[in-house]
Amino acid sequence: MLTGLSIRNLLLIEALDLQFEAGLTVLTGETGAGKSILLTSLGLALGGRGDARFVRRNADRASVSASFEIGPGHPAGALLADQGLELHDGELILRRVLGADGRSRAFVNDQPVGVGLLRSLGARLAEIHGQFDQTGLLDTATHRQLLDNFGRHRRERDAVADAWVRLTEAREALDRAEREAEESRRDEDYLRHIHGELSELAPAADEEEALAAERARLANSGKLIEVAQEAIAAIGPDSSADEALGTAARALERAAVLAPDLLQPAVAALDRATIELNEVYSAAIDLAAQAEAEPARLETVDDRLAALRDAARKHRCEVSQLPLLLDRITERLSSIDDRSGALAGMRRQADEATLAYRSAARTLSKSRRAAAGALDAAIAQELPPLKLDRARFSTQVSALDERQASANGLDRIAFAVATTPGAEPGPIGRIASGGELARIMLALKVVLALDDGPETVIFDEVDSGVGGATAAAVGERLARLGERAQVLVVTHSPQVAARARRHWRVARADLDESAVASVSLLGEGERQEEIARMLSGAAITDEARAAATALMATGS
């Protein structure tokens, strides 16, 4: 909701600060007083086009700040979050600075931003409907959402969106599988060749490390044999070590009868030494035998290591990765062999998802067509009192080509109008005149739910060219709309002004070298006098005051 508007040095306004509330607010004043300047100012703050001519004479720049209060979940809050901007206690301030040289700067909560972001935020915060400048409902991109809100199609829309997600995922998975299958078909001969080579090589996990250790042992076999033979000579049966152990054993055996308790541990230790010495001797014999028994093994190991490392270089990987490479190629070849069955299954899934999406889209389309008829009938009830009894409003629901399918379904939604009997309805902005257009927008706003629309709606002279009962009907509908949204109206109609919750009067003062516009909030008595002026003109009569009082009583 718009809470404040601050204007400096813009056209007739030197300095102006306004505070706004909910409900219907009107701005009145004599022709040329500057009422529409307020809308021009607000339009600038909402990202509208700037012009150096807007800067007040003798000023170097003009500025406009518009303050809004938005609640949790407001669409503007999501847009701010996407841009890394923060709200301050739910307050959003849009500011536009326009230089006399035509340069423009934009700010959101005092952070510099592009005018495009200001415009995007403005579209979520307010709609301006005037005779020559309309936004919001004239944008056909909004019509589908508005119809769905009116028809309460949330469940059907969610079903279509879910079906679209499943369909998109199924199609993407099928596309990937088909691309991979095609690539596999192109590479099949090469893959089978590589698979044959690697299968014949049969690389094993950790084989390189085991072969390298074995190669190191084999490369030093000569030294090992030399060491083994030296050990055999040192501890063998003919060695001094064997003789020394035998001499010691005989000596201990002779003396054992003299002190068996003291010598028995020594005898046992000597026995163990003899056994372990024999084990070392046997190990040395085995080492010498093994080294001499594998003279050709080194060549075999070298050849195997060379084959593994050549394969790793060829495939640009580590030797340890060769078994994994063989497994992957085996899997790809298996998928090639099984591609017909797998792809057929994925095609069935995509076809089923397509049928599910079409069914959900048809259900939504049916609901939309029913809602379109109800919307047309509701708006038809609103048009005659607004002096649009010859106009015919039509919500057009047309089928999209399936190539244009989306999460929003298979419908193109557009609001159209015919203002001449027998004419085919066409786009609202092209068919209706300025005054008709504003009143059609009012009828739409009154009928359509405002759940997802801006909370602030502005009308510039929506009552242009009408009076009497029609002006009263316009005022009644604006008041009704004001119960659900914040409504600001620039008006010349006393019937509309009498319906307002708050009433601002715009006045113009002509000074020596320039003119200045001022705005004042009217109290009850001042309102009566202003409405009487609107009824009778410059000379306010008692009859006009009485009529003003009657109008205000009707509107209260």
LOVEXTI-258985 format. One record per residue (C-alpha): x, y, z; residue in three letters. Coordinates in steps of 0.001 Angstrom, whole numbers, padded with zeros to 6 digits. Example, Ala and Ser with C-alpha at 12.3 -4.5 7.8 and 13.67 -1.06 7.14 Angstrom:
! LOVEXTI-258985
[[012300; -004500; 007800]; ALA]
[[013670; -001060; 007140]; SER]
END
This chain:
! LOVEXTI-258985
[[000000; 000000; 000000]; MET]
[[001197; 003512; -000853]; LEU]
[[001898; 005348; 002403]; THR]
[[003703; 008485; 001315]; GLY]
[[004687; 010624; -001671]; LEU]
[[007401; 013278; -001490]; SER]
[[007951; 015617; -004465]; ILE]
[[010608; 018276; -004985]; ARG]
[[010879; 020741; -007896]; ASN]
[[008721; 018869; -010370]; LEU]
[[006645; 020953; -012808]; LEU]
[[004281; 023108; -010698]; LEU]
[[005284; 021505; -007417]; ILE]
[[008113; 023068; -005452]; GLU]
[[007887; 020897; -002321]; ALA]
[[005105; 018531; -001337]; LEU]
[[004792; 015691; 001165]; ASP]
[[001618; 013586; 001268]; LEU]
[[000560; 010700; 003492]; GLN]
[[-001940; 008112; 002240]; PHE]
[[-004248; 005614; 003869]; GLU]
[[-006281; 002612; 002751]; ALA]
[[-009624; 002936; 000992]; GLY]
[[-010787; 005460; -001604]; LEU]
[[-008952; 008782; -001803]; THR]
[[-009903; 011477; -004327]; VAL]
[[-007978; 014465; -005636]; LEU]
[[-010030; 017369; -006934]; THR]
[[-009353; 020881; -008068]; GLY]
[[-010000; 023248; -010924]; GLU]
[[-008776; 022430; -014414]; THR]
[[-005074; 023210; -014723]; GLY]
[[-004467; 023160; -010979]; ALA]
[[-001981; 020330; -011333]; GLY]
[[-003884; 017228; -010233]; LYS]
[[-002356; 015010; -012891]; SER]
[[001130; 016148; -011858]; ILE]
[[000721; 013959; -008792]; LEU]
[[000180; 010946; -011024]; LEU]
[[003113; 011970; -013217]; THR]
[[005253; 012136; -010095]; SER]
[[004090; 008755; -008850]; LEU]
[[004666; 007309; -012314]; GLY]
[[008292; 008511; -012198]; LEU]
[[008834; 006833; -008833]; ALA]
[[007374; 003622; -010287]; LEU]
[[009897; 003614; -013132]; GLY]
[[008026; 005656; -015734]; GLY]
[[009738; 007603; -018477]; ARG]
[[011436; 010813; -017344]; GLY]
[[011849; 014065; -019223]; ASP]
[[014078; 017043; -018499]; ALA]
[[011016; 019273; -018972]; ARG]
[[009625; 017834; -015736]; PHE]
[[012288; 019706; -013734]; VAL]
[[010907; 022917; -012282]; ARG]
[[012197; 026157; -013737]; ARG]
[[015463; 027398; -012163]; ASN]
[[016009; 024042; -010385]; ALA]
[[018932; 021768; -011229]; ASP]
[[017020; 018580; -010486]; ARG]
[[013670; 017106; -009466]; ALA]
[[013087; 014182; -007135]; SER]
[[010173; 011954; -006198]; VAL]
[[010024; 009382; -003395]; SER]
[[007159; 006936; -002982]; ALA]
[[006882; 004900; 000223]; SER]
[[005049; 001572; 000308]; PHE]
[[004185; -000789; 003106]; GLU]
[[004258; -004424; 002036]; ILE]
[[003557; -007555; 004016]; GLY]
[[005257; -010968; 004097]; PRO]
[[004980; -012898; 000838]; GLY]
[[004409; -009784; -001280]; HIS]
[[005734; -010276; -004874]; PRO]
[[007878; -007155; -004521]; ALA]
[[009664; -008752; -001555]; GLY]
[[010676; -011765; -003647]; ALA]
[[012022; -009481; -006372]; LEU]
[[014031; -007505; -003808]; LEU]
[[015497; -010731; -002413]; ALA]
[[016554; -011803; -005915]; ASP]
[[018433; -008502; -006263]; GLN]
[[020100; -008780; -002855]; GLY]
[[018111; -005848; -001432]; LEU]
[[016458; -005825; 001988]; GLU]
[[013247; -004437; 003421]; LEU]
[[013284; -002288; 006547]; HIS]
[[010336; -003210; 008771]; ASP]
[[008162; -003880; 005727]; GLY]
[[008794; -000404; 004260]; GLU]
[[009866; 000007; 000645]; LEU]
[[010951; 003410; -000660]; ILE]
[[011309; 004026; -004394]; LEU]
[[013119; 007240; -005300]; ARG]
[[013751; 008845; -008660]; ARG]
[[016046; 011809; -009283]; VAL]
[[015756; 013635; -012617]; LEU]
[[018395; 016181; -013633]; GLY]
[[017816; 019287; -015705]; ALA]
[[020137; 017694; -018278]; ASP]
[[017722; 014785; -018641]; GLY]
[[019822; 012270; -016722]; ARG]
[[017938; 010024; -014337]; SER]
[[018931; 008012; -011277]; ARG]
[[016889; 005442; -009355]; ALA]
[[017104; 004212; -005764]; PHE]
[[015410; 001495; -003717]; VAL]
[[015717; 001957; 000035]; ASN]
[[018570; 004402; -000697]; ASP]
[[020462; 001789; -002739]; GLN]
[[021199; 002832; -006353]; PRO]
[[019461; 000569; -008887]; VAL]
[[018565; 000568; -012558]; GLY]
[[015322; 002148; -013729]; VAL]
[[014320; -001285; -015053]; GLY]
[[014235; -002696; -011523]; LEU]
[[012216; 000320; -010380]; LEU]
[[009735; -000386; -013186]; ARG]
[[009508; -004078; -012245]; SER]
[[008859; -003222; -008613]; LEU]
[[006351; -000554; -009604]; GLY]
[[004335; -003077; -011609]; ALA]
[[003973; -005169; -008458]; ARG]
[[003042; -002225; -006264]; LEU]
[[000547; -000093; -008200]; ALA]
[[-001536; 000169; -011351]; GLU]
[[-002250; 003496; -013041]; ILE]
[[-005295; 003761; -015304]; HIS]
[[-005744; 007017; -017159]; GLY]
[[-007192; 008172; -020441]; GLN]
[[-003839; 007949; -022185]; PHE]
[[-001665; 005848; -019909]; ASP]
[[-002864; 002457; -018704]; GLN]
[[-000851; -000370; -017251]; THR]
[[-001541; -003714; -015638]; GLY]
[[-004754; -005056; -017165]; LEU]
[[-003770; -003910; -020658]; LEU]
[[-000807; -006257; -020551]; ASP]
[[-002085; -009535; -022040]; THR]
[[000605; -011383; -020106]; ALA]
[[-001445; -010752; -016946]; THR]
[[-004781; -011996; -018311]; HIS]
[[-004179; -015702; -017765]; ARG]
[[-003310; -015213; -014100]; GLN]
[[-006291; -012930; -013568]; LEU]
[[-008715; -015418; -015138]; LEU]
[[-007260; -018254; -013068]; ASP]
[[-007625; -016213; -009888]; ASN]
[[-011222; -015409; -010776]; PHE]
[[-011992; -019060; -011560]; GLY]
[[-010174; -020369; -008444]; ARG]
[[-008115; -022741; -010599]; HIS]
[[-005253; -023269; -008168]; ARG]
[[-005742; -027051; -007974]; ARG]
[[-005995; -027437; -011758]; GLU]
[[-003024; -025107; -012319]; ARG]
[[-000901; -027040; -009817]; ASP]
[[-001819; -030315; -011547]; ALA]
[[-000702; -028913; -014905]; VAL]
[[002512; -027543; -013419]; ALA]
[[003338; -030903; -011785]; ASP]
[[002549; -032788; -014999]; ALA]
[[004751; -030356; -016923]; TRP]
[[007671; -031001; -014556]; VAL]
[[007301; -034775; -014993]; ARG]
[[006981; -034428; -018768]; LEU]
[[010028; -032169; -018989]; THR]
[[012110; -034537; -016882]; GLU]
[[011018; -037580; -018933]; ALA]
[[011812; -035841; -022218]; ARG]
[[015185; -034615; -020996]; GLU]
[[016096; -038101; -019753]; ALA]
[[015058; -039600; -023101]; LEU]
[[017033; -036984; -025025]; ASP]
[[020144; -037688; -022964]; ARG]
[[019758; -041443; -023408]; ALA]
[[019277; -041094; -027170]; GLU]
[[022325; -038839; -027467]; ARG]
[[024407; -041277; -025440]; GLU]
[[023129; -044204; -027495]; ALA]
[[023999; -042378; -030712]; GLU]
[[027462; -041573; -029411]; GLU]
[[027873; -045179; -028328]; SER]
[[026810; -046404; -031771]; ARG]
[[029390; -044142; -033408]; ARG]
[[032074; -045414; -031012]; ASP]
[[031011; -049059; -030938]; GLU]
[[033800; -050459; -033155]; ASP]
[[036424; -048515; -031251]; TYR]
[[034967; -049578; -027899]; LEU]
[[034932; -053242; -028888]; ARG]
[[038565; -052990; -030043]; HIS]
[[039652; -051404; -026774]; ILE]
[[037563; -053852; -024795]; HIS]
[[039318; -056751; -026541]; GLY]
[[042753; -055330; -025800]; GLU]
[[042017; -054667; -022158]; LEU]
[[040242; -057999; -021675]; SER]
[[043278; -059787; -023078]; GLU]
[[045564; -057736; -020851]; LEU]
[[043252; -058427; -017848]; ALA]
[[044653; -055768; -015529]; PRO]
[[044139; -056452; -011836]; ALA]
[[043825; -054084; -008928]; ALA]
[[047177; -053174; -007280]; ASP]
[[048996; -055319; -009845]; GLU]
[[051598; -052680; -010675]; GLU]
[[052748; -052396; -007052]; GLU]
[[053042; -056196; -006680]; ALA]
[[054980; -056543; -009937]; LEU]
[[057297; -053686; -009039]; ALA]
[[058135; -055336; -005708]; ALA]
[[058746; -058685; -007412]; GLU]
[[060910; -057040; -010058]; ARG]
[[063055; -055402; -007387]; ALA]
[[063600; -058834; -005785]; ARG]
[[064414; -060512; -009096]; LEU]
[[066778; -057766; -010164]; ALA]
[[068827; -058435; -007010]; ASN]
[[068747; -062261; -007236]; SER]
[[072515; -062514; -007741]; GLY]
[[073188; -060581; -004572]; LYS]
[[070605; -062699; -002726]; LEU]
[[072316; -065940; -003817]; ILE]
[[075669; -064545; -002697]; GLU]
[[074242; -063621; 000708]; VAL]
[[072549; -067038; 001043]; ALA]
[[075751; -068906; 000219]; GLN]
[[077744; -066805; 002643]; GLU]
[[075196; -067590; 005354]; ALA]
[[075303; -071336; 004503]; ILE]
[[079077; -071350; 004766]; ALA]
[[078970; -069526; 008099]; ALA]
[[076386; -071738; 009849]; ILE]
[[076358; -074973; 007829]; GLY]
[[077318; -078465; 009168]; PRO]
[[081001; -077914; 008350]; ASP]
[[081119; -074402; 009837]; SER]
[[082835; -073278; 013005]; SER]
[[079451; -072219; 014389]; ALA]
[[078104; -075768; 014201]; ASP]
[[081306; -077114; 015730]; GLU]
[[081204; -074540; 018544]; ALA]
[[077615; -075407; 019405]; LEU]
[[078507; -079122; 019484]; GLY]
[[081503; -078536; 021779]; THR]
[[079410; -076439; 024158]; ALA]
[[076647; -079055; 024240]; ALA]
[[079044; -081871; 025133]; ARG]
[[080650; -079829; 027879]; ALA]
[[077313; -078975; 029469]; LEU]
[[076111; -082568; 029275]; GLU]
[[079223; -083757; 031195]; ARG]
[[078747; -081141; 033865]; ALA]
[[074962; -081526; 034161]; ALA]
[[075292; -084292; 036771]; VAL]
[[077270; -081938; 039027]; LEU]
[[074629; -079147; 039233]; ALA]
[[071525; -080067; 037276]; PRO]
[[069394; -077195; 038650]; ASP]
[[071942; -074590; 037671]; LEU]
[[072893; -075962; 034231]; LEU]
[[069495; -077120; 032987]; GLN]
[[068436; -073585; 031718]; PRO]
[[071716; -073266; 029842]; ALA]
[[071251; -076698; 028244]; VAL]
[[067715; -075770; 027150]; ALA]
[[068870; -072425; 025682]; ALA]
[[071626; -074191; 023780]; LEU]
[[069050; -076617; 022342]; ASP]
[[066920; -073688; 021172]; ARG]
[[069947; -072009; 019604]; ALA]
[[070745; -075178; 017715]; THR]
[[067156; -075432; 016404]; ILE]
[[067017; -071744; 015315]; GLU]
[[070437; -072006; 013689]; LEU]
[[069170; -074982; 011697]; ASN]
[[066073; -072909; 010657]; GLU]
[[068311; -070083; 009428]; VAL]
[[070382; -072613; 007543]; TYR]
[[067248; -074081; 005884]; SER]
[[065983; -070586; 004963]; ALA]
[[069294; -069715; 003355]; ALA]
[[069178; -072977; 001372]; ILE]
[[065585; -072132; 000202]; ASP]
[[066601; -068581; -000758]; LEU]
[[069478; -069802; -002842]; ALA]
[[067287; -072437; -004476]; ALA]
[[064467; -069991; -005354]; GLN]
[[066814; -067397; -006784]; ALA]
[[068413; -069957; -009018]; GLU]
[[065074; -071552; -009946]; ALA]
[[063580; -068316; -011595]; GLU]
[[066236; -066969; -013935]; PRO]
[[063591; -066039; -016629]; ALA]
[[060987; -064543; -014273]; ARG]
[[062566; -061066; -014388]; LEU]
[[061999; -060839; -018131]; GLU]
[[058370; -061919; -017696]; THR]
[[057749; -059337; -014991]; VAL]
[[059409; -056593; -017077]; ASP]
[[057225; -057455; -020057]; ASP]
[[054049; -057396; -017955]; ARG]
[[054905; -054047; -016380]; LEU]
[[055723; -052586; -019789]; ALA]
[[052405; -053830; -021225]; ALA]
[[050399; -052332; -018352]; LEU]
[[052187; -048990; -018501]; ARG]
[[051868; -048788; -022297]; ASP]
[[048109; -049341; -021964]; ALA]
[[047848; -046652; -019269]; ALA]
[[049694; -044133; -021467]; ARG]
[[047499; -044990; -024406]; LYS]
[[044331; -044332; -022432]; HIS]
[[045787; -041395; -020479]; ARG]
[[045221; -042864; -017064]; CYS]
[[047079; -044506; -014201]; GLU]
[[047811; -048250; -014336]; VAL]
[[045591; -048655; -011272]; SER]
[[042663; -047158; -013263]; GLN]
[[042826; -049724; -016087]; LEU]
[[040426; -052200; -014382]; PRO]
[[037883; -049372; -013872]; LEU]
[[038264; -048352; -017522]; LEU]
[[037583; -051931; -018591]; LEU]
[[034471; -051996; -016376]; ASP]
[[033150; -048731; -017870]; ARG]
[[033685; -049894; -021428]; ILE]
[[031973; -053168; -020572]; THR]
[[028983; -051193; -019227]; GLU]
[[028802; -049001; -022333]; ARG]
[[028893; -052018; -024593]; LEU]
[[026181; -053636; -022483]; SER]
[[024053; -050499; -022837]; SER]
[[024594; -050601; -026586]; ILE]
[[023503; -054216; -026659]; ASP]
[[020470; -053355; -024494]; ASP]
[[019726; -049896; -025912]; ARG]
[[016587; -050939; -027752]; SER]
[[014872; -052189; -024618]; GLY]
[[016035; -049300; -022382]; ALA]
[[015143; -046599; -024909]; LEU]
[[011792; -048180; -025568]; ALA]
[[011036; -048057; -021858]; GLY]
[[012032; -044389; -021637]; MET]
[[009918; -043560; -024685]; ARG]
[[006949; -045208; -023020]; ARG]
[[007537; -043092; -019913]; GLN]
[[007728; -039910; -022019]; ALA]
[[004542; -040865; -023866]; ASP]
[[002738; -041540; -020591]; GLU]
[[003929; -038184; -019213]; ALA]
[[002710; -036466; -022398]; THR]
[[-000737; -038033; -022052]; LEU]
[[-000888; -037058; -018367]; ALA]
[[000052; -033457; -019217]; TYR]
[[-002530; -033255; -022014]; ARG]
[[-005209; -034582; -019687]; SER]
[[-004367; -032050; -016957]; ALA]
[[-004162; -029232; -019526]; ALA]
[[-007550; -030176; -020988]; ARG]
[[-009108; -030137; -017523]; THR]
[[-007641; -026691; -016868]; LEU]
[[-008783; -025441; -020281]; SER]
[[-012318; -026610; -019579]; LYS]
[[-012333; -024794; -016238]; SER]
[[-010895; -021675; -017857]; ARG]
[[-013601; -021613; -020517]; ARG]
[[-016284; -021933; -017874]; ALA]
[[-014656; -019161; -015824]; ALA]
[[-014356; -016993; -018953]; ALA]
[[-018116; -017219; -019475]; GLY]
[[-018770; -016342; -015832]; ALA]
[[-016329; -013419; -015999]; LEU]
[[-017912; -012066; -019176]; ASP]
[[-021362; -012288; -017575]; ALA]
[[-020179; -010531; -014405]; ALA]
[[-018557; -007688; -016334]; ILE]
[[-021607; -007393; -018576]; ALA]
[[-023580; -006542; -015432]; GLN]
[[-021122; -003760; -014589]; GLU]
[[-020946; -002063; -018003]; LEU]
[[-024461; -000554; -018504]; PRO]
[[-024398; 001544; -015320]; PRO]
[[-021048; 002909; -016500]; LEU]
[[-022641; 004159; -019752]; LYS]
[[-021091; 001242; -021618]; LEU]
[[-024325; -000601; -022409]; ASP]
[[-023296; -000918; -026077]; ARG]
[[-019941; -002457; -025129]; ALA]
[[-019362; -006198; -025069]; ARG]
[[-016519; -007679; -023047]; PHE]
[[-015074; -011040; -024104]; SER]
[[-012525; -013286; -022454]; THR]
[[-010906; -015161; -025325]; GLN]
[[-009493; -018597; -024544]; VAL]
[[-007700; -020071; -027550]; SER]
[[-005664; -023260; -027851]; ALA]
[[-001913; -023058; -028212]; LEU]
[[000112; -025317; -030459]; ASP]
[[001573; -028119; -028358]; GLU]
[[005033; -026811; -029203]; ARG]
[[004097; -023783; -027082]; GLN]
[[003138; -025916; -024091]; ALA]
[[004351; -024782; -020692]; SER]
[[003654; -025129; -016995]; ALA]
[[000742; -022733; -017585]; ASN]
[[-001089; -025116; -019873]; GLY]
[[-002143; -024954; -023519]; LEU]
[[-004261; -021796; -023525]; ASP]
[[-003783; -018253; -024710]; ARG]
[[-005921; -015863; -022651]; ILE]
[[-006772; -012356; -023814]; ALA]
[[-009362; -009818; -022721]; PHE]
[[-011136; -008148; -025654]; ALA]
[[-013934; -005627; -026076]; VAL]
[[-016299; -004405; -028761]; ALA]
[[-017862; -000958; -028291]; THR]
[[-020007; -001067; -031442]; THR]
[[-022882; -003550; -031795]; PRO]
[[-022078; -006289; -034296]; GLY]
[[-018324; -005615; -034248]; ALA]
[[-015874; -008337; -033391]; GLU]
[[-014161; -007847; -030019]; PRO]
[[-010561; -006695; -030242]; GLY]
[[-007716; -005760; -027888]; PRO]
[[-008958; -003386; -025190]; ILE]
[[-006289; -000765; -025770]; GLY]
[[-007047; -000499; -029498]; ARG]
[[-010841; -000576; -029444]; ILE]
[[-011889; 001585; -026512]; ALA]
[[-011589; 005379; -026350]; SER]
[[-009834; 007027; -023423]; GLY]
[[-012924; 007464; -021242]; GLY]
[[-014349; 004077; -022199]; GLU]
[[-011042; 002428; -021497]; LEU]
[[-010805; 003824; -017973]; ALA]
[[-014342; 002696; -017149]; ARG]
[[-013758; -000762; -018606]; ILE]
[[-010658; -001009; -016409]; MET]
[[-012792; -000016; -013435]; LEU]
[[-015374; -002705; -014244]; ALA]
[[-012612; -005291; -014559]; LEU]
[[-011030; -004257; -011299]; LYS]
[[-014335; -004403; -009468]; VAL]
[[-015129; -007905; -010736]; VAL]
[[-011698; -009520; -010684]; LEU]
[[-010169; -010855; -007506]; ALA]
[[-007183; -008810; -006342]; LEU]
[[-005322; -011652; -004641]; ASP]
[[-002204; -011402; -006805]; ASP]
[[-002630; -007871; -008107]; GLY]
[[-001151; -004600; -006836]; PRO]
[[-002711; -003285; -003635]; GLU]
[[-002781; 000276; -004983]; THR]
[[-004893; 001267; -008006]; VAL]
[[-004901; 004785; -009446]; ILE]
[[-007514; 006196; -011843]; PHE]
[[-007032; 009474; -013701]; ASP]
[[-010404; 011001; -014611]; GLU]
[[-012190; 007668; -014907]; VAL]
[[-015400; 009713; -014918]; ASP]
[[-014415; 011795; -017948]; SER]
[[-017369; 012545; -020238]; GLY]
[[-020039; 011168; -017913]; VAL]
[[-022296; 012694; -015309]; GLY]
[[-025477; 012120; -013379]; GLY]
[[-026371; 008484; -012789]; ALA]
[[-023302; 007246; -014665]; THR]
[[-020960; 009308; -012496]; ALA]
[[-022794; 007996; -009438]; ALA]
[[-022297; 004432; -010689]; ALA]
[[-018588; 005128; -011196]; VAL]
[[-018352; 006482; -007650]; GLY]
[[-020203; 003522; -006191]; GLU]
[[-017855; 001071; -007912]; ARG]
[[-014755; 002976; -006888]; LEU]
[[-015965; 002890; -003288]; ALA]
[[-016635; -000841; -003587]; ARG]
[[-013157; -001367; -004997]; LEU]
[[-011777; 000756; -002151]; GLY]
[[-013044; -001827; 000321]; GLU]
[[-010555; -004355; -001100]; ARG]
[[-007704; -002142; -002252]; ALA]
[[-006191; 001280; -001878]; GLN]
[[-007749; 003453; -004615]; VAL]
[[-006591; 006934; -005661]; LEU]
[[-008755; 008883; -008115]; VAL]
[[-008259; 012199; -009888]; VAL]
[[-011812; 013364; -010552]; THR]
[[-014012; 016259; -011673]; HIS]
[[-017171; 014425; -010594]; SER]
[[-018912; 015431; -007360]; PRO]
[[-020655; 012049; -007314]; GLN]
[[-017241; 010349; -007169]; VAL]
[[-015756; 012827; -004697]; ALA]
[[-018680; 012300; -002316]; ALA]
[[-017785; 008589; -002022]; ARG]
[[-014233; 009196; -000797]; ALA]
[[-012851; 008291; 002583]; ARG]
[[-010211; 011028; 002213]; ARG]
[[-010365; 014096; 000018]; HIS]
[[-007374; 016127; -001227]; TRP]
[[-007798; 019435; -003042]; ARG]
[[-005173; 020665; -005490]; VAL]
[[-004867; 024415; -005959]; ALA]
[[-002641; 026546; -008147]; ARG]
[[-001161; 029919; -007287]; ALA]
[[000282; 032116; -010053]; ASP]
[[003277; 034066; -008801]; LEU]
[[005276; 036745; -010578]; ASP]
[[007528; 034416; -012541]; GLU]
[[006047; 030976; -011986]; SER]
[[003071; 028959; -010795]; ALA]
[[002972; 026722; -007750]; VAL]
[[000590; 023854; -006998]; ALA]
[[-000382; 023009; -003449]; SER]
[[-002362; 020135; -001978]; VAL]
[[-004483; 020201; 001175]; SER]
[[-006426; 017519; 003021]; LEU]
[[-010037; 018605; 003455]; LEU]
[[-012074; 018318; 006593]; GLY]
[[-015810; 017588; 006557]; GLU]
[[-016900; 021195; 006067]; GLY]
[[-014223; 021854; 003470]; GLU]
[[-015303; 018750; 001606]; ARG]
[[-018866; 020013; 001460]; GLN]
[[-017681; 023346; 000071]; GLU]
[[-015432; 021674; -002546]; GLU]
[[-018182; 019303; -003724]; ILE]
[[-020597; 022277; -003863]; ALA]
[[-018045; 024097; -006054]; ARG]
[[-017844; 021054; -008337]; MET]
[[-021634; 021076; -008614]; LEU]
[[-022212; 024785; -009259]; SER]
[[-018955; 026260; -010504]; GLY]
[[-017314; 029456; -009281]; ALA]
[[-020411; 030811; -007525]; ALA]
[[-021340; 028409; -004761]; ILE]
[[-025038; 028577; -003879]; THR]
[[-026958; 027274; -000915]; ASP]
[[-028664; 024835; -003236]; GLU]
[[-025241; 023486; -004263]; ALA]
[[-024249; 023100; -000622]; ARG]
[[-027456; 021234; 000111]; ALA]
[[-026875; 018969; -002891]; ALA]
[[-023311; 018372; -001706]; ALA]
[[-024575; 017393; 001726]; THR]
[[-027052; 014955; 000139]; ALA]
[[-024320; 013389; -002013]; LEU]
[[-022008; 012977; 000955]; MET]
[[-024798; 011354; 002943]; ALA]
[[-025390; 008910; 000108]; THR]
[[-021720; 008052; -000066]; GLY]
[[-021203; 007620; 003678]; SER]
END
